Amino acid sequence: MYVSLDKIKEISTPLLEENNAFLIELKHLKEKGFDKYLFFIDKETNLTIEDCSTISRLLEKSLVEENAIAENDQIEVSSPGIDKPLKFLKQFSKHLNKKFSITYIDGEVKKTQEMKLIGVNDDTLTFELNQNVKEIKFNNIVFAKTLISFK
């Protein structure tokens, strides 16, 4: 049985929303004798292991009932990880006052800088760079990744 990833996303989106989560990425792997679906999810607040476990059980039940996956298929739910770039505007608010590596379009020029996120307002992110404030529209961001600090 094969159901498209779009169909699986369609079935899973309402369930994720009910649990205040959203899908970052969905991967499908063919294993020997079964399929594995990797759901990378996030929340606007901190995503916990308990959140992932609960959502995993709910997704598996729902997808089996909808005949989108077989009973012996596997589902794994996790956060995308700190090493992954942020893809959606709603991911930024929980990273206030953290340092980012940002690649963005400034006029006609693509720039990459390390800046501290100090605000999220509608579609604009506000960063601090050398005690100066820099506002960047989300749609001008090419790449944004939090930097890990060991301070």
C-alpha positions as CSV (number, residue, x, y, z in Angstrom):
1,M,0.0,0.0,0.0
2,Y,1.3,3.4,-0.9
3,V,-0.3,6.7,0.0
4,S,1.3,10.0,-1.0
5,L,3.1,12.1,1.6
6,D,0.7,14.9,0.7
7,K,-2.2,12.7,1.8
8,I,-0.4,11.8,5.1
9,K,0.2,15.5,5.7
10,E,-3.5,16.2,5.0
11,I,-4.5,13.7,7.6
12,S,-1.9,14.6,10.2
13,T,-2.2,18.5,10.0
14,P,-5.5,18.8,12.0
15,L,-4.1,16.4,14.7
16,L,-0.9,18.4,15.0
17,E,-2.9,21.6,15.3
18,E,-5.1,20.1,18.0
19,N,-1.9,19.5,20.0
20,N,-0.5,23.1,19.2
21,A,2.2,21.6,17.0
22,F,3.0,22.0,13.3
23,L,4.9,19.9,10.7
24,I,8.4,21.0,9.7
25,E,9.2,18.0,7.5
26,L,8.0,14.5,6.7
27,K,10.3,11.8,5.4
28,H,9.4,8.4,4.1
29,L,11.9,5.5,4.3
30,K,11.5,2.0,2.9
31,E,12.7,-0.6,5.4
32,K,12.8,-4.3,5.0
33,G,9.1,-5.4,5.3
34,F,7.7,-2.0,6.4
35,D,7.7,1.7,5.8
36,K,9.0,4.3,8.3
37,Y,7.6,7.8,8.5
38,L,9.7,10.4,10.2
39,F,7.7,13.5,11.4
40,F,9.8,16.5,12.4
41,I,7.5,18.8,14.3
42,D,7.7,22.0,16.4
43,K,5.6,24.2,18.6
44,E,5.6,27.9,19.4
45,T,6.5,26.9,23.0
46,N,9.0,24.2,24.0
47,L,8.4,20.8,22.4
48,T,8.8,18.0,25.0
49,I,9.5,14.3,24.7
50,E,6.0,13.7,26.1
51,D,4.5,15.9,23.3
52,C,6.4,13.8,20.7
53,S,5.3,10.5,22.3
54,T,1.6,11.6,22.6
55,I,1.5,12.9,19.0
56,S,3.2,9.7,17.7
57,R,0.5,7.5,19.3
58,L,-2.3,9.7,17.9
59,L,-0.7,9.9,14.5
60,E,-0.3,6.2,14.2
61,K,-3.9,5.5,15.3
62,S,-5.3,8.1,12.9
63,L,-3.2,7.1,9.9
64,V,-3.9,3.3,10.4
65,E,-7.7,4.1,10.7
66,E,-7.6,6.2,7.5
67,N,-5.7,3.3,5.7
68,A,-2.9,5.8,5.0
69,I,-0.3,3.4,6.5
70,A,-0.1,-0.3,7.3
71,E,-0.3,-1.5,10.9
72,N,3.3,-2.7,10.8
73,D,4.6,0.6,9.5
74,Q,6.6,2.7,11.9
75,I,6.1,6.4,12.9
76,E,8.8,8.4,14.6
77,V,8.1,11.9,15.8
78,S,10.8,14.4,16.9
79,S,11.8,18.0,16.9
80,P,13.9,19.0,13.9
81,G,16.9,19.6,16.3
82,I,18.9,22.6,17.2
83,D,21.3,22.1,14.4
84,K,18.6,22.5,11.7
85,P,17.7,25.9,10.2
86,L,14.3,27.5,11.1
87,K,11.8,27.3,8.3
88,F,8.7,29.0,9.6
89,L,8.1,32.4,11.2
90,K,6.3,30.9,14.1
91,Q,9.5,29.0,15.1
92,F,11.3,32.2,15.9
93,S,9.4,33.5,18.9
94,K,10.7,30.9,21.3
95,H,14.3,31.9,20.4
96,L,14.2,35.5,21.6
97,N,17.6,36.7,22.9
98,K,19.4,33.9,21.2
99,K,22.2,34.4,18.6
100,F,21.6,33.4,15.0
101,S,23.5,32.9,11.9
102,I,21.3,34.6,9.3
103,T,21.6,34.8,5.5
104,Y,19.2,37.4,4.1
105,I,18.5,39.6,1.2
106,D,19.3,43.3,1.8
107,G,18.2,45.2,-1.3
108,E,20.0,43.4,-4.1
109,V,22.7,41.9,-1.9
110,K,22.7,38.6,0.0
111,K,24.3,39.0,3.4
112,T,25.3,36.5,6.1
113,Q,25.7,37.8,9.7
114,E,25.6,36.6,13.3
115,M,23.0,38.6,15.2
116,K,20.9,38.3,18.3
117,L,17.1,38.0,17.9
118,I,15.4,40.6,20.0
119,G,11.9,40.8,18.5
120,V,9.3,39.1,16.4
121,N,6.4,41.2,15.1
122,D,4.0,40.1,12.4
123,D,6.3,39.3,9.4
124,T,9.3,41.2,10.7
125,L,12.2,39.9,12.8
126,T,14.3,42.4,14.8
127,F,17.9,41.6,15.5
128,E,20.7,43.3,17.4
129,L,24.1,43.6,15.7
130,N,26.9,45.6,17.4
131,Q,24.4,47.5,19.5
132,N,22.5,48.5,16.3
133,V,18.9,47.3,15.5
134,K,18.3,45.5,12.2
135,E,14.8,44.6,11.0
136,I,14.4,41.9,8.4
137,K,11.2,40.8,6.7
138,F,10.8,37.1,7.1
139,N,10.4,36.6,3.4
140,N,13.9,38.1,2.9
141,I,15.5,35.4,5.1
142,V,17.3,32.7,3.1
143,F,18.7,30.8,6.0
144,A,18.4,31.2,9.8
145,K,20.0,28.9,12.4
146,T,20.4,29.4,16.1
147,L,23.9,29.3,17.3
148,I,24.8,27.0,20.2
149,S,26.3,28.9,23.2
150,F,28.2,27.2,26.0
151,K,28.2,30.2,28.3
